[in-house]
């Protein structure tokens, strides 16, 4: 009997030990899975990274000046002196424009453990197909990303984006209404172990403007679809941006513009994304150097985006002819 009791006790201890080991093993396996899902995806700089680091966000920013055209100084809208033989002055209305800009942005993404600087340069051309109310334009935008990565090696990226758009004037008075379409293509070259990738897409926009005595108001909205050539589940994005801008001429040579927009990202991502919607606030000053040549400078920031912040300043020039 004594031996039998000891065998039963030993059997119970072995069973307890095995159950505890299985529980511990299951707990460790579950912990490992949870940790792996919490790690950020490879640094591909897509829309799911947040803010405007993805190609779609870059395109939205590039066409911002088309959807929300800035108010220009009064000098650019003054009447020309009548030529010999003309009975009345002629309103100056240049049909085409060419521009360029440089920018600097600092952003941080705490959710992905990433922050860094973005250096940008762009060139643009727009032509009015007179006498039709059609405008065709192209924007070439370059960005260099210098990034610090908390969960891996630091890396750099170079991205070139080409944007093509066409705008049709639907109405002139009492409101000025424009609508158009966008096509874009890009290529991003990364360093370290991050693969290069291409992206392409398109979209549409509408702009409604009204000029008052002291202020010019514009309501605008745009949609951009982007397809990424990457080996990830989240290989596309849908971005919707809408907002308002206000411009005030200050004297003959200066104009001030402010804008407020909201960007919404309804993309159904496979991996968890902390936040997908944010606000953008910006201000810009435009100074007429001579006739139809202006210089501009501005600042914009991103608000209400969880674990993400961005501040950007830019300088640009525009010539209308």
C-alpha positions in Angstrom: 0.0 0.0 0.0 2.8 2.3 0.8 4.4 1.7 -2.5 1.2 2.2 -4.4 0.6 5.6 -2.6 4.0 6.7 -3.6 3.4 5.8 -7.2 0.1 7.7 -7.3 1.9 10.8 -5.8 4.6 10.6 -8.3 2.1 10.2 -11.2 0.2 13.3 -9.9 3.5 15.4 -9.8 4.5 14.3 -13.3 1.0 15.3 -14.6 1.3 18.7 -12.9 4.7 19.2 -14.3 3.6 18.4 -17.9 0.5 20.6 -17.7 2.7 23.5 -16.3 5.2 23.0 -19.1 2.5 23.0 -21.8 1.0 26.2 -20.4 4.4 27.9 -20.3 5.1 26.8 -23.8 1.8 28.0 -25.0 2.2 31.3 -23.3 5.7 31.8 -24.7 4.5 31.0 -28.2 1.6 33.4 -27.9 4.0 36.1 -26.6 6.3 35.5 -29.6 3.4 35.9 -32.0 2.1 39.0 -30.4 5.6 40.6 -30.5 6.1 39.8 -34.1 2.8 41.4 -35.0 3.7 44.5 -33.1 6.9 45.0 -35.1 6.5 47.5 -37.9 6.5 46.4 -41.5 9.6 46.9 -43.8 10.3 50.6 -44.3 8.7 51.0 -47.7 7.5 54.6 -47.3 4.0 53.9 -48.4 0.7 55.5 -47.3 0.4 53.2 -44.3 3.6 54.7 -42.9 1.6 57.8 -42.2 1.5 61.4 -43.2 2.8 62.3 -46.7 5.7 59.9 -46.9 3.9 57.7 -49.5 3.7 58.5 -53.2 0.0 59.3 -52.9 0.6 61.9 -50.2 3.4 63.4 -52.3 1.1 63.7 -55.3 -1.7 65.2 -53.1 0.8 67.9 -52.0 2.0 68.5 -55.5 -1.4 69.2 -56.9 -2.4 71.3 -53.9 -1.5 74.5 -55.9 -3.9 73.4 -58.7 -6.8 72.5 -56.4 -6.3 75.5 -54.2 -4.7 78.2 -56.5 -3.1 80.9 -54.4 -4.2 84.5 -54.6 -1.6 86.5 -56.5 -0.6 90.2 -55.9 -2.8 92.9 -57.5 0.1 93.9 -59.8 -0.3 90.7 -61.7 -3.9 91.5 -62.4 -3.6 95.2 -63.3 -4.8 96.6 -66.6 -2.2 97.1 -69.3 -1.7 100.5 -70.7 -3.6 100.8 -74.0 -1.5 100.2 -77.1 -1.6 102.8 -79.8 -5.0 102.7 -81.5 -6.8 101.0 -78.6 -9.7 102.7 -77.1 -9.6 101.2 -73.6 -7.1 99.4 -71.4 -6.8 95.7 -71.7 -6.9 93.4 -68.6 -3.7 91.4 -68.3 -4.4 87.7 -68.3 -1.4 85.5 -68.9 -2.4 82.1 -70.2 0.7 80.0 -69.2 2.9 79.6 -66.3 6.2 78.0 -65.2 7.4 77.5 -61.7 9.9 75.8 -59.4 10.3 75.3 -55.6 12.6 73.8 -53.0 11.4 72.5 -49.6 12.7 71.1 -46.3 10.6 68.9 -44.0 11.3 67.2 -40.7 8.9 64.5 -39.6 8.8 61.8 -36.9 6.7 58.6 -36.7 6.8 57.3 -33.2 4.6 54.3 -34.0 7.2 53.0 -36.5 10.2 54.3 -34.6 11.2 56.4 -37.6 12.1 60.1 -38.0 14.2 62.2 -40.4 14.4 65.0 -42.9 13.1 65.3 -46.4 14.7 67.6 -49.0 12.6 68.4 -52.0 12.7 70.2 -55.4 10.0 70.6 -58.0 9.4 72.2 -61.4 6.0 72.8 -63.0 4.5 74.0 -66.3 0.9 74.8 -67.2 -0.6 75.9 -70.5 -4.0 77.3 -71.2 -5.5 75.9 -74.5 -6.9 79.2 -75.6 -9.7 79.9 -76.5 -11.0 76.8 -74.7 -11.4 76.7 -70.9 -8.9 73.8 -70.8 -5.5 73.9 -68.9 -2.9 71.2 -69.2 0.0 70.9 -66.8 2.9 68.8 -65.6 4.8 68.7 -62.3 8.1 67.0 -61.7 8.8 66.4 -58.0 11.9 65.0 -56.4 12.4 64.1 -52.7 15.4 62.8 -50.8 14.6 61.0 -47.5 17.3 60.9 -44.8 15.8 58.6 -42.2 16.7 57.3 -38.8 15.1 53.9 -38.1 14.7 52.7 -34.5 13.8 49.1 -35.4 16.6 48.5 -38.0 19.4 50.2 -39.9 19.1 53.8 -40.9 18.4 54.3 -44.6 18.0 56.9 -47.3 15.6 57.0 -50.2 15.4 59.0 -53.5 12.0 59.4 -55.1 11.1 61.0 -58.4 7.4 61.7 -59.2 5.8 62.8 -62.4 2.3 64.3 -62.3 0.2 65.2 -65.3 -3.2 66.9 -65.1 -5.9 68.5 -67.1 -8.4 71.0 -65.9 -11.7 72.2 -67.5 -13.5 75.4 -66.6 -17.1 74.6 -65.9 -18.3 78.0 -64.8 -16.9 81.5 -64.7 -19.6 83.5 -62.8 -21.0 83.9 -60.2 -18.6 81.2 -59.0 -15.4 80.0 -60.7 -15.6 76.2 -61.0 -12.9 73.9 -62.3 -12.7 70.1 -62.5 -9.9 67.9 -63.7 -8.1 64.6 -63.8 -4.6 63.5 -62.6 -2.2 60.8 -63.7 1.1 60.0 -61.9 4.0 57.7 -61.9 7.1 57.4 -59.7 10.2 55.4 -58.8 11.7 55.2 -55.3 15.3 54.1 -54.9 16.3 52.9 -51.4 19.6 52.1 -49.7 20.5 49.3 -47.3 18.2 46.2 -47.5 15.1 48.0 -48.6 14.0 47.2 -52.1 13.4 49.8 -54.8 9.8 50.1 -56.1 7.7 51.9 -58.6 4.2 53.4 -58.2 1.5 54.7 -60.5 -2.1 55.9 -60.3 -4.6 58.6 -61.0 -7.4 60.6 -59.6 -9.7 63.6 -60.0 -10.3 67.0 -58.4 -12.8 69.9 -58.2 -12.2 73.5 -57.2 -14.8 76.2 -56.5 -13.7 79.8 -56.1 -15.3 83.1 -55.2 -13.7 86.6 -55.2 -14.9 89.1 -52.7 -13.6 92.7 -52.3 -11.0 91.8 -49.6 -10.6 88.1 -49.8 -10.6 85.2 -52.3 -12.1 81.9 -51.1 -11.6 78.5 -52.6 -13.2 75.2 -51.7 -11.5 72.1 -53.1 -11.4 68.3 -53.0 -9.2 65.7 -54.7 -9.0 61.9 -54.8 -5.7 60.0 -55.6 -5.3 56.3 -56.1 -1.8 54.8 -55.9 -0.7 51.3 -56.8 2.7 50.2 -55.3 4.9 47.7 -57.0 6.0 46.0 -53.7 5.8 42.5 -52.3 3.4 43.4 -49.5 -0.3 42.9 -48.9 -0.7 46.7 -48.5 0.3 47.6 -52.1 -2.2 50.3 -52.8 -3.9 53.4 -51.3 -6.9 55.7 -51.6 -6.5 59.3 -50.5 -9.2 61.9 -50.2 -8.4 65.5 -49.5 -10.7 68.4 -49.1 -10.5 71.8 -47.5 -10.6 75.6 -47.9 -8.1 78.3 -48.8 -8.3 82.1 -48.4 -6.1 84.7 -50.1 -5.8 88.4 -49.2 -3.9 90.9 -51.4 -1.8 93.3 -49.3 -1.0 96.4 -51.3 0.0 95.9 -55.0 2.9 93.6 -54.6 2.1 91.2 -51.8 -0.6 88.6 -51.2 -1.1 86.3 -48.2 -2.7 82.9 -48.4 -3.8 80.4 -45.7 -5.3 76.9 -46.1 -6.8 74.2 -44.1 -7.4 70.7 -45.4 -8.3 67.2 -44.1 -6.9 64.1 -45.6 -8.7 60.8 -45.2 -7.3 57.4 -46.1 -10.2 54.8 -46.4 -7.8 52.1 -47.6 -8.5 48.7 -46.0 -5.0 47.7 -44.9 -4.1 44.1 -43.9 -1.8 45.2 -41.1 -3.0 47.4 -38.3 -2.5 51.1 -38.8 -2.8 53.3 -35.8 -4.2 56.4 -37.6 -5.1 57.2 -41.2 -6.7 60.6 -41.2 -5.1 64.0 -40.4 -5.4 67.8 -40.9 -2.9 70.1 -42.8 -2.6 73.8 -42.0 -0.4 76.1 -44.1 0.4 79.7 -44.8 2.1 81.3 -47.7 3.3 84.8 -48.8 3.7 85.8 -52.4 5.6 88.9 -53.6 5.6 90.3 -57.1 9.2 91.1 -58.2 8.3 92.6 -61.6 5.2 92.3 -63.7 4.3 88.6 -63.9 7.2 87.2 -61.9 6.6 86.4 -58.2 8.5 84.8 -55.3 6.7 82.8 -52.6 7.5 81.3 -49.3 5.4 79.2 -46.9 5.1 76.8 -44.0 2.8 73.9 -43.4 2.3 71.3 -40.6 0.3 68.2 -40.0 -2.1 68.0 -37.1 -4.2 65.4 -35.2 -2.2 62.4 -36.6 -1.5 59.9 -33.8 2.3 59.4 -33.1 3.2 61.4 -36.2 4.3 65.0 -36.7 5.6 67.0 -39.7 6.8 70.5 -40.3 7.8 71.8 -43.7 9.0 75.1 -45.1 9.4 76.0 -48.8 10.5 78.7 -51.2 9.3 79.0 -54.8 9.0 81.2 -57.8 6.4 81.5 -60.6 6.4 83.3 -63.9 3.1 83.8 -65.9 3.3 84.5 -69.6 
